[in-house]
């Protein structure tokens, strides 16, 4: 009986966590979060486009994201920081922020531009749902 109760509790927890993940994903799909300097648009369940607003060179591109315990994480698509001569397109080196209902809080990020002519960094910023 204890084993059955434990298995039922485990299944309930797993289903509950999966539902929460689906709710979070549906909450951001197709939505744009931005502030005066950065805009993120969540295009599908793993793809995000980004665009800077107040930089010398316009930095824009696409990346993959993941959600882990309410945190949005975007990592370099190359798995590392590229050398300047290898950097043809803008890319997010890293991004971590806490997802809330209408915003992304405490976000820190590094965006690298083509040939590293421009590097854009942010720390503890908030992006608001448009």
N, C-alpha and C positions, 0 to 999 in steps of 0.2 A: 504494500500500500504506500509506503514511504517513497519507493522508487517511482511509482506511478504519479504521485503528487509532485515529486521533483521534476519529472519529465514534463508534466503539464505546465508547471511554473516556468520551466526553461523555454518551452514552446511559446508560451504567452509573452515572455520577455523578448524573444527573438522576433516575433511577429510585431510586437509593439515598436521595437527599434526600427524595423524595416518600414513600418507605416510612417514613423516620424521622419525618416530619410526621404520617403516619397513626398511627404507634405512639404519638407524644406525645398526639395527640387522643384515641385510645382509652384512654390511661392516665388521662385526667382526666374523660372523659364520665361524667356521673352522680355524680361524686365531690364531696365537700365538703372544703374546706381552711379551717381556722379557728385562732384563738387566743382569748385572753380578751376581745378587743375587736371582732373582725371575723370574719365568716363569708362565704365565697364558694362557691356551688354551681354547677358547670358543667353546665348543663341539656342543651345539644346542642353541635354543632360550632362555633357562633358566639355562643351566648347564655349569660350568667352572671347569677345572682341574687346580691344582696348584702344583708347585714343587720348592723347594728352591735349591740353587746351592752352596752357600758357608757357610754352617752351619755344625756344628759338626755331627749332625744327619740329614739325608735326610728327610725333611718334605714334604709329598705329599698327595694329596687327591682330593676330588671333593666337590663342593658347588653349591648352586643356586645363581644366580645373577639377578639383575634388572637394567634397564636403566631408569633414571628419569632426564629429561631436560639436556641430554648430560653427565650425571654423571653415572658411573658404581658403583653400590652398592652391596657389598657382606656382608651378615650378618651371624652370627653364626647359624648353622642349629638347634641348641638346644635352641635358644632364650635367652641364657645367657652364662656366663662363667662357665664351669664345674669345679668341684673339681678335684685335681690332680688324685685321685684314680679312678675317673669316665672317665678320658681322655685316651681312649684306642687308638684312631686314631687321626692323625693330623687334625686340622680344622682351618678355617679362622674365627677368632673371629669377625673381622670387616675389611672392605676395602672400601675406597671411592676414586675415581679418576675421572678426567675430560677426556672424550673421545675426541680425535682429529683424524684427518684423518689417520695418520700413527703412533700414539702413545697414551699412557695414561699418562696425566700430573698430577702433584701435588697429587700423590697418597699417602695415608697414610693407614697403615695396621697393624694388629696384627695377627700372626699365632701361634697357640699353638700346641706343639708336644705331643706325647703319654706320659702320666703320668707327663706332664709338665717338662720333662727333658730338653727340649729346647723350648724357646720362641723367636720368631723372629718378630722384629718391623721395620717399615719403615715410614719415614715422608718426604713429598715433593719429592718423587722420580719420575722418568720417566721410563716407560716401552715402548720399541720401537717395532714396528711391524717387525716380522722376515720375 
